[in-house]
Amino acid sequence: MTLYHRKQHGDGPISTEHCDWLYGIFGHETSCTRYWTCWNGTATEQLCIGGLLYNENAHSCDWPENVDGCQKHRKYGRH
């Protein structure tokens, strides 16, 4: 499992869809199995595989028992 960390440059916050910062990894608005990677302000949707969920505290895909408060959908496998 790869662990990503938010990367902050000298640039301040930005306001583009899905990206709060120019670079970073951010949770998806409606899915616990998806997340956004932002590179220079451009968002790319990513998917956690193998039954993993996106853990906003760790900024990575993680086992469901380690992800608190995922109420975005009823079953982990649904998108």
N, C-alpha and C positions, 0 to 999 in steps of 0.2 A: 504494500500500500504506500502510495506516495503522499507525503505531507506537504502542503503548500502553505506559505505564510503570506500575509498581506505585505505588499512591497510599496513603501511610500517614498516618493521622490520629493524634491523641493517644490513640486507643483502642489497647489492646494486642492481642495475638493472640487469635483466637477459635477455637473448635473446632466448626465446623459442617461438614456434609458438603460437600466440594469447596472450601471457603473457609478458608484459614489466617488471613486477615485480613479485616476488614470490607469493604475495597475492594481490588481488584487483579485481575490476570489470572494464571491458573495452568494448568499443563499437565494434560491429561486422563490418567487412570490407565491406559487401555487403547488409546488411539488417538493416532497421530501427526498426524492431520488434524483433530483436535478439541481444544478448550480450554475453560476456564471463565472467565467474567467474573463477578466478585463485586461487588455494589453493596449496601452496608448489610447484608452478611452473606447476601444472597440470591444463589445461584448460577444462572447461565444458561449452558447449553451452546451453544458456537459452533462453526462449521465453517470450516476453511480451504478455499478453492476454487481452481480452476485448477491443480491438481497441487501446491499449496503444502503445507508441513508446519508445525506449530507449533514455533517455535524458543524454547525456555525461556530461553536467554540473552538474546535480544532482546525477549522478551515480545510476539512478533508472528508472523504467518504469513510464511514465508520459503521460498526455493528449496531443494529437497531436498539439494543439494550443500553448503548452509550449515548443515544440521542434523545434528549428530553424534549417534551412538548411538541412532538410532530403531529399536529392535528390538521394538516393541509388536505389530507385525503384519508379515507377509512382503511385501506389496505396498503401495505408497504409496496406491493408490486404494481399498483396502478399509477399512471402518470397523468 
